[in-house]
Amino acid sequence: MQIQTLDGGFATPPVDAAHAFRAIMTAMAQPGTIVTLAGALPPAPVSAAAGVALLTLCDPETPLFLGAAQDNPGFRDWITFHCAAPFVTAGLAHFAYGTWDALPLDGFALGSSEYPDRSATLIVELPELTNSGAVLRGPGIKDQAHLSLPDVAMFQRNAALFPRGLDFIFTCGDRLAALPRSTRVG
């Protein structure tokens, strides 16, 4: 096992994971809000925010799909050592991590009307993450918010599936924002 596999996890896992979970839930409850995450240093080119999110949300019972650019032995070893999430195909994933172009968006579970919670959450690494661009409306947003999104039309189609659909977490560096399926995008 490489030394890089052992490094980069939470220094104090219970405390670091609790702080990260609160920040991620804040981002999910307030779409368009960008939070800063710290506490983990995953192997390059994975951002700190993505690494923190994965260590916080994944465990041995949460199947994970990795996009092609992120699916390498060093990162797989890091995930296995720090949270033991099993790696699966897109259709079986509860969580997925990758760049926008590397994730097969039509391959993930969307849940059902009876069980909408059986859909996937995608952690998407973006080259930039700003409070500009697409207009967001819906639960958790007072009037409207803005977020730089890679494909507005896709998020509009996703919101139309509600209560089914995908939930998204966007990361860039140490920054994270979320877009739940209930958010209307314009």
Phi, psi and chi 1 to 4 in degrees:
 res  aa     phi    psi   chi1   chi2   chi3   chi4
   1 MET       -  132.3 -174.9  174.3  -69.8      -
   2 GLN   -72.8  149.6  -57.4  -89.5  -18.9      -
   3 ILE   -63.1  -31.5 -168.7   69.0      -      -
   4 GLN   -62.1  -28.1  -64.0   88.3   -9.6      -
   5 THR   -66.1  -37.9  -60.1      -      -      -
   6 LEU   -79.5  -27.3  -54.7  176.6      -      -
   7 ASP   -84.1  163.5  -69.8  -20.1      -      -
   8 GLY    90.0   -0.5      -      -      -      -
   9 GLY   -82.5 -176.9      -      -      -      -
  10 PHE   -64.7  136.6  -70.3  140.0      -      -
  11 ALA   -70.1  -44.3      -      -      -      -
  12 THR  -125.1   86.3   52.3      -      -      -
  13 PRO   -49.4  -48.4  -28.3   36.5      -      -
  14 PRO   -62.8  -42.4  -20.8   31.2      -      -
  15 VAL   -72.0  -48.5  173.1      -      -      -
  16 ASP   -62.0  -42.8  -66.1  -18.5      -      -
  17 ALA   -66.1  -37.8      -      -      -      -
  18 ALA   -64.8  -44.2      -      -      -      -
  19 HIS   -64.0  -43.4  -72.5  -71.0      -      -
  20 ALA   -65.5  -42.3      -      -      -      -
  21 PHE   -60.7  -42.8 -173.3   76.5      -      -
  22 ARG   -62.3  -43.3 -179.4  178.8  179.3  142.4
  23 ALA   -64.8  -41.5      -      -      -      -
  24 ILE   -66.0  -42.1  -66.6  166.3      -      -
  25 MET   -67.0  -34.6  -68.7  -59.6  102.2      -
  26 THR   -61.7  -46.0  -64.0      -      -      -
  27 ALA   -62.5  -39.4      -      -      -      -
  28 MET   -70.9  -37.3 -168.8   63.3   79.3      -
  29 ALA   -77.2  -20.5      -      -      -      -
  30 GLN  -127.7   74.9  -59.9  170.7    7.3      -
  31 PRO   -52.6  136.8  -25.6   35.3      -      -
  32 GLY    96.0  -15.8      -      -      -      -
  33 THR   -77.6  129.9  -61.6      -      -      -
  34 ILE  -102.7  125.7  -62.7  174.9      -      -
  35 VAL  -112.2  160.3  -61.5      -      -      -
  36 THR  -106.8  133.5  -58.7      -      -      -
  37 LEU  -119.6  143.8  -67.1  179.7      -      -
  38 ALA  -146.2  167.9      -      -      -      -
  39 GLY   122.2  -13.4      -      -      -      -
  40 ALA  -137.4  150.0      -      -      -      -
  41 LEU  -129.4   86.6  -65.8  171.2      -      -
  42 PRO   -70.9  166.0   28.4  -34.6      -      -
  43 PRO   -63.6  144.5   -3.8    8.3      -      -
  44 ALA   -62.1  146.0      -      -      -      -
  45 PRO   -96.2   19.1   36.5  -36.2      -      -
  46 VAL   -69.8  131.7  179.5      -      -      -
  47 SER   -72.0  158.3   70.9      -      -      -
  48 ALA   -60.0  -42.7      -      -      -      -
  49 ALA   -62.9  -41.5      -      -      -      -
  50 ALA   -64.9  -42.3      -      -      -      -
  51 GLY   -61.4  -44.6      -      -      -      -
  52 VAL   -62.5  -44.8  169.8      -      -      -
  53 ALA   -61.1  -44.4      -      -      -      -
  54 LEU   -64.0  -43.7  -71.2  165.4      -      -
  55 LEU   -66.3  -29.2  -67.2 -174.5      -      -
  56 THR   -80.4  -40.0  -57.2      -      -      -
  57 LEU   -97.7  -19.1  -60.4  172.7      -      -
  58 CYS  -105.3  146.5  -65.4      -      -      -
  59 ASP  -153.3 -175.1   62.6   26.5      -      -
  60 PRO   -61.0  -13.0  -25.8   35.1      -      -
  61 GLU  -108.4   11.9  -64.4  179.3   12.8      -
  62 THR  -120.8   97.7   52.7      -      -      -
  63 PRO   -61.6  137.9  -18.0   27.9      -      -
  64 LEU  -122.5  134.9  175.5   64.9      -      -
  65 PHE  -107.6  137.1  172.8   84.8      -      -
  66 LEU  -113.1  133.0  -64.9  176.7      -      -
  67 GLY   -63.7  157.8      -      -      -      -
  68 ALA   -54.2  -43.1      -      -      -      -
  69 ALA   -68.5  -25.4      -      -      -      -
  70 GLN   -97.6  -10.9  -69.6   68.0   39.2      -
  71 ASP   -85.6   87.3 -166.8   -1.4      -      -
  72 ASN  -134.9  157.9   63.5   67.8      -      -
  73 PRO   -57.8  -39.0  -24.4   33.0      -      -
  74 GLY   -63.7  -43.6      -      -      -      -
  75 PHE   -72.1  -38.8 -173.8   52.1      -      -
  76 ARG   -59.2  -43.8  -82.0 -179.2  171.3 -105.5
  77 ASP   -62.1  -40.4  -71.7  -11.8      -      -
  78 TRP   -62.9  -47.2 -170.4   81.4      -      -
  79 ILE   -62.0  -45.8  -70.5  -69.1      -      -
  80 THR   -60.4  -44.4  -60.4      -      -      -
  81 PHE   -68.3  -43.5  179.4   76.4      -      -
  82 HIS   -86.7  -28.2  -69.7  -76.6      -      -
  83 CYS  -141.1   -7.5   61.2      -      -      -
  84 ALA    60.0   26.6      -      -      -      -
  85 ALA   -67.9  133.9      -      -      -      -
  86 PRO   -75.8  143.6   24.8  -30.5      -      -
  87 PHE   -92.1  133.1  -60.0  102.3      -      -
  88 VAL  -139.3  174.2  -63.8      -      -      -
  89 THR   -74.7  166.1   60.8      -      -      -
  90 ALA   -56.0  -43.5      -      -      -      -
  91 GLY   -64.7  -20.6      -      -      -      -
  92 LEU  -102.2   -3.6  -61.8  174.6      -      -
  93 ALA   -76.6  139.1      -      -      -      -
  94 HIS   -89.5  -33.8  -68.4 -175.9      -      -
  95 PHE  -130.0  152.9  -72.7   93.4      -      -
  96 ALA  -139.1  149.6      -      -      -      -
  97 TYR  -135.1  134.2  169.4   67.2      -      -
  98 GLY   171.7 -179.4      -      -      -      -
  99 THR   -80.1  162.2   58.7      -      -      -
 100 TRP   -54.3  -47.1 -176.3 -106.2      -      -
 101 ASP   -72.3  -17.9  -65.4  -26.1      -      -
 102 ALA   -93.1   -6.6      -      -      -      -
 103 LEU  -101.4  125.1  -66.0  172.3      -      -
 104 PRO   -77.7   84.9   29.2  -33.7      -      -
 105 LEU   -54.3  -33.5  -60.8  177.2      -      -
 106 ASP   -83.1    1.8   58.5   -8.4      -      -
 107 GLY  -100.4   -3.4      -      -      -      -
 108 PHE   -95.3  152.8  -65.6  104.7      -      -
 109 ALA   -65.0  134.9      -      -      -      -
 110 LEU  -103.6    0.3  -61.2  174.1      -      -
 111 GLY    76.8 -174.8      -      -      -      -
 112 SER  -134.3  171.4   66.4      -      -      -
 113 SER   -61.3  -36.2  -65.1      -      -      -
 114 GLU   -77.2  -34.6  -63.0   82.3   20.2      -
 115 TYR  -133.0   69.8  -61.0  100.6      -      -
 116 PRO   -66.9  -18.8   20.5  -29.1      -      -
 117 ASP   -72.2   -5.4   60.1  -44.6      -      -
 118 ARG   -91.3   27.2  -66.7 -175.4 -178.5  169.4
 119 SER  -100.2  169.4   66.3      -      -      -
 120 ALA   -92.6  153.3      -      -      -      -
 121 THR  -112.1  125.7  -61.8      -      -      -
 122 LEU  -103.5  126.4  -79.2   54.7      -      -
 123 ILE   -98.9  110.4  -58.8  169.9      -      -
 124 VAL  -110.4  122.1 -178.3      -      -      -
 125 GLU   -82.3  121.7 -168.1   76.9   53.1      -
 126 LEU  -113.4  152.4  -63.7  176.4      -      -
 127 PRO   -71.3  -24.8   19.3  -25.9      -      -
 128 GLU  -149.7  153.5   75.1  171.3   11.7      -
 129 LEU  -141.2  109.6 -176.0   59.4      -      -
 130 THR  -135.8  163.1   63.5      -      -      -
 131 ASN   -88.9   55.8  -71.0  116.1      -      -
 132 SER  -142.5  164.3   62.5      -      -      -
 133 GLY   100.2 -126.9      -      -      -      -
 134 ALA   -57.2  144.2      -      -      -      -
 135 VAL   -92.1  130.9  177.0      -      -      -
 136 LEU  -113.0  138.7  -48.6  179.2      -      -
 137 ARG  -141.2  153.7  -70.0 -175.1  173.7   86.7
 138 GLY   134.1 -164.3      -      -      -      -
 139 PRO   -55.2  133.5  -23.6   33.0      -      -
 140 GLY    87.6   -0.8      -      -      -      -
 141 ILE  -119.8  122.1  -57.8  169.4      -      -
 142 LYS   -61.4  -61.2 -176.7  173.9  180.0  177.4
 143 ASP  -116.9  -65.2  -66.4  -45.3      -      -
 144 GLN  -158.2  158.9   66.7 -179.5   20.9      -
 145 ALA  -133.6  169.1      -      -      -      -
 146 HIS  -129.5  146.1  -63.2  -87.9      -      -
 147 LEU  -152.8  138.6 -165.5   60.1      -      -
 148 SER   -74.9  110.6   52.5      -      -      -
 149 LEU  -115.0  147.8  -63.0  175.8      -      -
 150 PRO   -75.4  -24.6   21.5  -27.7      -      -
 151 ASP  -156.6   90.3 -177.1  -10.2      -      -
 152 VAL   -57.1  -43.7  170.9      -      -      -
 153 ALA   -60.2  -38.4      -      -      -      -
 154 MET   -64.7  -39.3 -168.3  -57.0 -117.9      -
 155 PHE   -71.6  -29.8  -65.6  106.1      -      -
 156 GLN   -66.8  -43.2  -69.6  169.6  -25.5      -
 157 ARG   -64.0  -39.5  -70.2 -170.8  -56.6  -86.8
 158 ASN   -63.1  -45.0 -174.5   62.3      -      -
 159 ALA   -64.0  -30.8      -      -      -      -
 160 ALA   -68.2  -17.6      -      -      -      -
 161 LEU   -81.4  -11.8  -63.0  171.5      -      -
 162 PHE   -49.0  133.0 -173.2   79.4      -      -
 163 PRO   -84.5   -4.5   33.0  -35.2      -      -
 164 ARG   -80.0  174.2  -60.1  170.5   54.2 -120.9
 165 GLY   125.7  175.5      -      -      -      -
 166 LEU   -96.7  149.1  -59.4  169.8      -      -
 167 ASP  -105.4  146.5  -66.5  -44.1      -      -
 168 PHE  -124.9  141.7  -68.0   87.7      -      -
 169 ILE  -124.1  126.8  -65.2  172.5      -      -
 170 PHE  -108.6  137.8  -57.8  104.8      -      -
 171 THR  -129.8  150.4   60.2      -      -      -
 172 CYS  -160.2  114.9 -179.9      -      -      -
 173 GLY    61.3 -123.8      -      -      -      -
 174 ASP  -101.9   17.1   64.0   -9.0      -      -
 175 ARG  -109.0  147.4  -62.4  161.0   46.6   95.1
 176 LEU  -144.2  140.4  177.6  144.7      -      -
 177 ALA  -138.7  159.9      -      -      -      -
 178 ALA  -130.2  154.2      -      -      -      -
 179 LEU  -138.4   94.1 -172.3   69.4      -      -
 180 PRO   -71.2  160.1   18.5  -22.9      -      -
 181 ARG   -62.7  -18.7   67.6 -170.6   93.8  166.5
 182 SER   -79.0   -8.3   59.4      -      -      -
 183 THR   -81.9  130.5  -55.4      -      -      -
 184 ARG   -87.2  132.5  -65.0 -179.2  -48.0  -80.4
 185 VAL  -115.1  130.4  178.3      -      -      -
 186 GLY  -129.6      -      -      -      -      -
